[in-house]
Amino acid sequence: MRSHSRRLLSASVAVVASALVLTACSSGDTGDAGGEGETVTVKVGTLRGQPHFYQPFLYNEYAADGVEFEVVTLDTTPALSDALVSGSIDFAITGVTPTISSISQDRDLVLVASAADGGSGFIGNGETSLAELEGKQIGIVQGSAQEVALRLLIDDAGMTPDDFELTPIPVPEMASAFTAGDVDAFMGVEIGVSIAEGAGGTEVVDPYSTAIGRVNIGLATTGAFIEENPEVAQAVVDTHAATTAYMSENIEEWLPAMVEEFGGDQDVFQSALENFWLRSDLSDEYVDQLVALSNAMTDIQLIQTAPTADEIVDRSFTE
């Protein structure tokens, strides 16, 4: 099992204390919201089946006066980026890697808060170094932070990707591919990591030992939304921070509800939560890791140009 212990980070929060003057959201469902007694509906996209994507399901419990949330579930993080850009959703809990990739293509996305670190695992069958996997098949989530971390680990080991068979596998199929023997190891995400460990898989190398650390999931929106609805954007970030703080300290309260919502084995979700660090801040260290990720994505040619810190994040709402 993983050597690290659960350390869910709580965020300090400032909940909106007075009624906000709210303008209309980009989803277009609210018309000219902002008048007295009117409510703005904010559409928030997320993924199903993973604990670090669950925050939006609890947002309405911590929403400011005049704001309510509608949760939209999609299948992939790139799909969340597309939905943000199209305006079909207003915010998204999403992977920072596809967000950076979109920003590098001049798409109008920006991270306004963190959401969760971790959720990664490099799983094999007793190997304790990359050298032991030379020439073998390693499953990867193509274009993900986990692929970037693996390529950095390979470089640190003095090896090259050509020393392995790096095989893209969809996230839902990763654990089954490993347990069936279709791949010898994989660098993947929860809950597949916990499922594989439950079937006897072991950690090959610490997946968080590179310059990008544990950086993984953030809260994203568009620059256009921020410009048109700054008060709403602040209310959303405050709600996200309050929700994250609650979740960090009260796992036993919301975990059963999440299992009921997503379906699955509660023990597997409990194990997965030991590999997450919930957060909402945009600390200097976090931003530095985003920049390191951006630069690494350029080095391995996932993107052509590395966005800068100011292009990736808007820290005004978390300050």
Residue pairs with C-beta under 8 A, 6 or more apart in sequence:
1 197
1 203
2 121
2 197
2 203
2 274
2 275
3 203
3 206
4 274
4 275
5 274
6 273
6 274
6 276
7 277
8 247
8 248
8 249
8 251
8 273
8 276
8 277
8 278
9 117
9 248
9 277
9 278
9 279
10 244
10 245
10 248
10 249
10 278
11 241
11 244
11 245
11 248
11 278
11 279
11 280
11 281
12 241
12 245
12 281
13 238
13 241
13 242
13 244
13 245
13 280
14 238
14 241
15 62
15 64
15 238
15 242
16 64
16 65
16 234
16 235
16 238
19 64
19 65
19 66
20 64
20 65
20 66
20 67
20 231
20 232
20 234
20 235
21 34
21 231
22 33
22 34
22 38
22 40
22 66
22 67
22 229
22 231
22 232
22 235
23 32
23 33
23 34
23 40
23 228
23 229
23 231
23 232
24 30
24 31
24 32
24 33
24 34
24 40
24 228
24 229
25 33
25 40
25 41
25 42
25 43
25 90
25 225
25 229
25 232
26 87
26 90
26 222
26 224
26 225
26 228
26 229
27 41
27 42
27 43
27 87
27 88
27 89
27 90
28 87
29 41
29 43
30 38
30 39
30 40
30 41
33 39
33 40
34 40
38 66
39 66
39 67
39 68
40 66
40 67
40 68
40 232
41 68
41 69
41 70
42 67
42 68
42 69
42 70
42 90
42 91
42 232
42 236
43 69
43 70
43 72
43 88
43 89
43 90
43 91
44 56
44 59
44 69
44 70
44 71
44 72
44 89
44 90
44 91
44 92
44 93
44 236
45 56
45 71
45 72
45 73
45 74
45 80
45 83
45 84
45 89
45 91
45 92
45 93
45 94
46 53
46 54
46 55
46 56
46 57
46 71
46 72
46 73
46 74
46 80
46 92
46 93
46 94
47 53
47 73
47 74
47 75
47 76
47 77
47 80
47 93
48 73
48 262
49 172
49 191
49 262
49 263
49 264
50 119
50 189
50 190
50 191
50 272
51 190
51 191
51 255
51 258
51 269
51 272
51 273
51 276
52 93
52 115
52 116
52 118
52 119
52 190
52 216
52 217
52 276
52 278
53 93
53 217
54 247
54 254
54 258
54 261
54 262
55 93
55 115
55 240
55 243
55 244
55 247
56 69
56 71
56 93
57 71
57 257
57 258
57 261
58 243
58 246
58 247
58 254
59 69
59 71
59 239
59 240
59 243
60 68
60 69
61 243
61 246
62 239
62 242
62 243
62 246
63 69
63 235
63 239
64 235
64 238
64 239
66 235
67 232
67 235
67 236
67 239
69 239
72 83
72 88
72 89
74 80
74 83
77 94
77 95
77 97
77 98
77 99
78 98
78 143
80 89
80 92
80 94
80 98
80 220
81 92
81 94
81 98
81 99
81 101
81 102
81 107
81 109
81 220
83 89
83 92
84 90
84 91
84 92
84 109
84 220
84 221
84 222
85 102
85 107
85 108
85 109
85 222
87 222
90 221
90 225
90 236
91 112
91 219
91 220
91 221
91 225
91 236
92 219
92 220
92 221
93 115
93 217
93 218
93 219
94 217
94 218
94 219
94 220
95 144
95 145
95 216
95 217
95 218
96 111
96 145
96 215
96 216
96 217
96 218
96 290
96 293
97 143
97 144
97 145
97 148
97 293
97 297
97 302
98 143
99 109
99 111
99 218
99 220
99 312
100 290
100 293
100 294
100 297
100 303
100 307
100 312
101 143
101 297
101 302
101 303
102 109
103 109
103 110
103 307
103 311
103 312
104 294
104 297
104 303
104 304
104 305
104 306
104 307
105 303
108 222
108 223
108 224
109 220
109 221
109 222
109 223
110 220
110 221
110 222
110 223
110 226
110 311
110 312
110 313
110 314
111 218
111 219
111 220
111 282
111 290
111 312
111 313
111 314
112 219
112 220
112 221
112 226
112 233
112 236
112 237
112 282
112 313
112 314
112 317
112 318
113 218
113 219
113 237
113 240
113 241
113 280
113 281
113 282
113 317
113 318
114 217
114 218
114 219
114 279
114 280
114 281
114 282
114 286
115 217
115 218
115 219
115 240
115 244
115 278
115 279
115 280
116 216
116 217
116 276
116 277
116 278
116 279
117 213
117 214
117 215
117 216
117 217
117 276
117 277
117 279
118 208
118 214
118 216
118 275
118 276
118 277
119 189
119 190
119 193
119 216
119 217
119 272
119 275
119 276
120 145
120 146
120 149
120 187
120 188
120 189
120 190
120 193
120 207
120 208
120 214
120 216
120 275
121 187
121 188
121 189
121 190
121 192
121 193
121 196
121 197
121 203
121 207
121 275
122 150
122 153
122 185
122 186
122 187
122 203
122 204
122 205
122 206
122 207
123 178
123 185
123 186
123 187
123 188
123 193
123 196
123 197
123 201
123 202
123 203
123 204
124 132
124 133
124 184
124 185
124 201
124 202
124 203
124 204
125 184
125 185
125 200
125 201
125 202
126 202
127 133
127 185
127 202
127 204
128 204
128 205
129 157
129 204
129 205
130 153
130 154
130 157
130 159
130 164
130 204
130 205
131 157
131 159
132 204
133 164
133 184
133 185
133 204
134 159
134 163
134 164
135 163
135 164
135 165
136 164
136 165
136 184
136 185
137 164
137 165
137 167
137 182
137 183
137 184
137 185
138 150
138 164
138 165
138 166
138 167
138 183
138 184
138 185
138 186
138 187
139 167
139 168
139 169
139 174
139 177
139 178
139 182
139 183
139 185
139 186
139 187
139 188
140 146
140 147
140 150
140 166
140 167
140 168
140 169
140 186
140 187
140 188
141 147
141 168
141 169
141 171
141 174
141 187
141 188
141 189
142 168
143 302
144 189
145 212
145 215
145 216
145 293
146 187
146 188
146 189
146 207
147 166
147 187
147 302
148 212
148 293
148 296
148 297
148 300
148 302
149 187
149 207
149 208
149 210
149 212
150 166
150 187
150 207
151 161
151 296
151 300
152 210
152 211
152 212
152 296
153 205
153 207
153 209
153 210
154 160
154 161
154 163
154 164
156 210
167 183
169 177
169 183
169 186
169 188
171 188
171 189
171 192
172 192
174 186
174 188
174 189
174 192
174 196
175 188
175 191
175 192
175 193
175 195
175 196
175 199
177 183
177 186
178 185
178 186
178 192
178 196
178 199
178 201
179 195
179 196
179 199
179 201
185 204
186 192
186 196
187 207
188 196
190 272
190 275
190 276
191 264
191 268
191 269
191 271
191 272
193 272
193 275
194 268
194 269
194 271
194 272
194 275
195 268
197 271
198 268
198 271
208 214
210 296
211 289
211 292
211 296
212 289
212 292
212 293
212 296
213 285
213 289
213 292
214 277
214 289
215 286
215 289
215 290
215 293
219 236
219 237
219 240
219 280
221 233
221 236
223 314
225 232
225 233
226 233
226 314
233 317
234 317
237 280
237 317
237 318
238 317
240 280
241 280
241 318
244 278
244 279
244 280
245 280
246 254
247 254
247 278
248 278
251 273
255 266
255 269
255 270
255 273
256 266
258 269
259 265
259 266
259 269
262 269
279 286
280 318
281 318
282 313
282 315
282 318
287 309
287 312
287 313
287 315
290 309
290 312
290 313
291 306
291 308
291 309
291 312
294 303
294 306
294 307
294 308
294 312
295 306
297 303
297 306
298 304
298 305
298 306
